């Protein structure tokens, strides 16, 4: 490129081809795909993208279920991918697909994945994520059931706005953090996944905080903090002792439930089961102190073999249960005590609890 203040020299013009030479993806905004209505998407204009040997600059385009490459409806619990495709014309073609490689009817050479989303249960909220009822009243009568099946707005990701890890089953918390929509379950590959209609992984599988942290690492994720949990759980209803209407927390329940089983158990940003089902281990800690005095920790403590046995070292503690890892959300039979701000401060991080699982988080790319 050359400088030409008069804009008469054709060599100085900024063209689509020149922008593509600078980068194979040039976007006016990072979030160039956004949710439109309950089950639609809008692709922004002026996105310059290379597809195979072709170069396209997008026009503002609305997408819907009619743009699926196969099938006639979006299905709860599925991740979908948005592709821009070259069909040998001057106009780009968009396709939505369940396939993570390329859409039906195209190949890896004439299509490019530019984003995606998760289709699930969504809560009606106002602009600042307060839950509302059908009349628009914040926590007004019946607000708990004011939900719908649709594209989870904050799950929409693009090549410029996405987590560092794989984006499937995640929603945007804000502040550069993404969180799992579902409580983690085993993925069968030595790690954890955020998936619909799966049993949450807990101490039933022999897991505790150290192991959960290691399994999340396999997927480039981490454990959530208490503050992050409160943010992701905002808008989810509390449990009740005599029913499972709004959360899997009725006092007579005896076991964990599959992820996403209770529809209204959804937060403002689309996270499921933040109330009830199983507690969620957090990367936040507390401590019990059984001694007093300025030097009590040094004088009363000792090395204790409590962190996992041979090859894992020991912890310097006053008592075996001095260090506790916070648990949030509530349990399957906790009733009204289960809720989006419920927290339990009593269990060691290396305690194997059949009632406790985890939810992953990841920083933005």
N, C-alpha and C positions, 0 to 999 in steps of 0.2 A: 504494500500500500504506500501511496505517496500523499503528501499534504497538498491540497488544492482548494484554496479559499473560495475560488470562483465556482467550484463544482462543475466545471466544464470538461475537465480531463477525465475520460472514461476509465483510465487506470486508477483514479482515486475513488471511484464509486465503491461503496461497501455493498457487496452483493451476497446473495445466499451462498454461492460457491466459496467466496472468500471467508465468510463466517464459518463455514464447515471446515475450511482448511485450518482455521485457528483452533477449533474444537469440533468434535463430531456431535456435540450436543450443546446448543446455546439457548438459554431460556430467559424470558423476562423476569420470572419469579421461580423460586425453588418449588413451590407447590403449584405446578402448572396443571395438575389434575385435581379437581375438587368435587365434592358430593353435590348433587343437585336434586332436591326433593328427597323422597325416601329411598329411591332405588335407581337414581340416575347419576351420571357423571358429566362434568364439563371439562374439556381440554382447552387450555388457553390458546390464544392466537400468538403468532410470531415465535413459535418454538422451532428452531432450526435443528433438524436431526438427520443424521446419515443413516440410511437403510440400505445395506449392501453397497452397491455402486451408485445408488440414487441419493439425492439430497432433497429434503422437503422442508417447507416452512408452513406451519399449520395455520389454519383458520380456526376461529372459535367454533368448537364442535360439541354438540350434546350427544351423549351415548346412553344407551339403555339396554334392557334385556334383549332387544331386537338385534343388538350387535354381537350377541353370543355366536361363537363359531359352531356350537352344537348345543342342542337342547332348547327349551322354550321358557325356562324359569331359573332364577337364582335359587340356590338351596342353602338352608341354614347350616352354618358351621363350615362352609367352604371358603377357601381363598381363591380369588380370581386374579388374572393377570391381564393388563391392557397392552396391546401391541399396535404399532403403526406398521402398515404393510405396503409393499410396492406391488401393484397389479399391472405394471407396464403402462400406466397412464400418467398424466401430469398431476393427478389428484391423489393424495394419500388415502388409504383405507384403514380404519380402526377396527380392531377385533378384540373382544373380551373372551377369555378362554380359561378353562381349568388347567390346561397344559402349561407347565412351567418352562417349556423349551421354545415352542412356536405353536401358533394356532392351526386348527384344522384347515387344510386347503393351501397352506403356505409352508415355507421351509425356513431354516435358520439363515439362509442367504437372502431372502426377500422379506423378512420381518424382523422387527426389533422390539423387545420388551421395554416399555417406558414407565411402567408403574403397576399398581395393583390395589386390591382392597379385600376386606373380609366381610362376608355377608352373615349377619347374625341378628340378635335381638338388640334393639336400641331403645333408649329412654328419651321421652320428650322433656326438653329443658329450655330455660331461657338462654340469653346470650352469654351469661356468666356461669352456666352449668348448674343452676339451681333446678331441681326437679319440679315440674309443674303438673297440674291436673288438666283435664280437657278444657277447662275454662281459662287456663293460663295462670292460675293462682299458685304461687310457690307453696308446695306441700299442702295444697288445698285438698278437700275431700276426694278420696279415690286416686291420689297421685301415684300411689305405689303400682297400680295396674295400668298406668298410661304409657304403654310401650308399643312397639311395632316391629315387624320384621323388615329389615332393610340393610342398606350399606352402612356400616359403622363409619361415621364421618371421619373420625380421627384415625381410622385404620388405613385410609387412602394414602398411599405412598408414591413417590416418583423417584427417578434416578438421582434427583437432587435433594429430596426430602425423604429420608428413610433411616432406619437404624443401621448401625455398623454390622449387625448380625443379619441373618435371613429375616425378612419382614413378615413372614407368614404368622398369623395368629397374634399379631401385636397391634397396639393402638398408641397414639401419641399422648403422653402425659402432659407435655409442655416443658419449657426450659431446657430443651435438648435431650429429653429422656423419653424412651419408649418402654411400655410394659406389656406383659402377656395378657391377653384377653381372658385366658383360662388358667386355672391352677395347673401346675406342671404335672404331666403324666410321663411314663416311660415311653421312649420312642422305638425301643427294640434294637437300637444301634449303639447302646452304651451311653446314651444321653437323655435329655428331657425335651419335651415338646409342649407347645400350647395348642391343644386340640379339643374339639367339641366331642361330647359323648364318650369320654374316656374316664377311667377311674383315676383319681388323683394319686400320685405317688406319695407314700407316707412311710412311717416306721414299720408298717406291715411288710414293706420290702427291705427292711433293715436300714432305712435312711435316717440321718440326722443332719444338723447344720453343716459340719465339715464335708459330708458326702454330697449334700445338696449343692454346696458351693462348687465342689469339684465337677459335678455333673452339669451344672449350668455353664461352667467354663468350656465344656465341650462344644456348646452352641454359641460361644462368645457372649454369654450373658452373665449377669450377677444377681445377687439377692437384693431385695428392695429394703429401703430404710423405713422407719415408722412414718416419717413425714410423707414419703412417696406413697405409702399405703393409704394414708388418709386422703391424699389427693386422688388416687385411682379409685377409691371406694366411695367418694362423694356421690350422693344421690341414690345409693342403694338402700332399700328398706331394711329395717330391723327385723329380727325373727319374732315368732310368737310361739307360746308354749303349747297351744292346742291345735295348730295347723301348720302345713308347709306351703301356704299360699304364696308368701313373698320370699321365703328362704327355706332351705333344708335345715330346719332348726327345731322342729317340734320335739317336745320333751320325751316322747316315746320312741323316737328314732333310735336305732341301735348300730348304725354303720354309716360309712361314707356313701355318697351318691355320685353318679357319673357327672362329669362337668357339664354345666349348662342345663341341667335337668329342670330346674325351676325358672320359668320365664321371667317373672318380675325381679328375680335376684340378679339385677344388672345395674351397674352404676351409670353415672352421667356420661362417662367416656366409653362405655361399652364393655367394661370388665365384668365377668360373670363370677358368681359365688364369692364375692368379697364378704358376704354375710353368711355364716353357717357353713355347712358341709364339713370342711376340715379347717383347723387353725392354719395360719401361714407363718412360717419362720421368717424373721426379718434380720437384716444386718444392723440391728440396734440392740444394745445390751444394757443390763442393769447389774446390781451387785447387792448381796446380802452382807451386812456387817454385824457380827456377833460380839465384837469387842469395842471398847471405847478408849480414847486416848490418842495422842499424836502419833505414837509409834506402834499402834496396835497391829497394823498390817505386817510390819517387819517382825515384831516379837511373837505374834501368834500364828503366823503363817508357816507353811512347810510345802515342800515339793510333793505333789500328789499325782499318782498314776491314774488319771481319770479321763484322758483325752483320746483314748482309743487303743491302749495296749502297747505292745512292743513296736518299736520303730517310729512311734509318734511323739515321743517326748513326754514331758509332764507339765503340770500347771502349778504355780505358786499360789496357794489359796489358804484362807483361814479354815474353810470347811469345803467338803466336796461340792456342795451346792452353792458356793458363794457367788460365782459368775453365772448370770442367767441371760438367755437370749430371748428377746421379746417375741410373743406370738400375737397375731392379730386376726380379727374378723369373727371368731367364734367357732363353735363346734356343732355337729349335727343334732345335738339334743339340748342346746343351751337356751332355747326359748328366746325370750325378750332381751336377754343379756347379750345375745349375738347381734352384731351390727357393724356399720362402717367405721366406728371409732372404738370398737371393742379391743382391748389389749390385755394380755395375760403375762404377768411378770413372776414366774416361779420355776421355770425349767432350764436346766443346764443345756448348753448348745450341743453337747455330745450325748444327750438323752434321746434314746430311740422311742419316739412317741407314735403309736399307730393312729393317733388323731391329728397329726400335723404334717402339712405339706409345704409347698413353696411356690412362689410366682416370680418369674424372671423379669429382669429389666436390662436395658441396653442404652448406651449413649447414641446420639444421632451421628450419622456419617459426617 
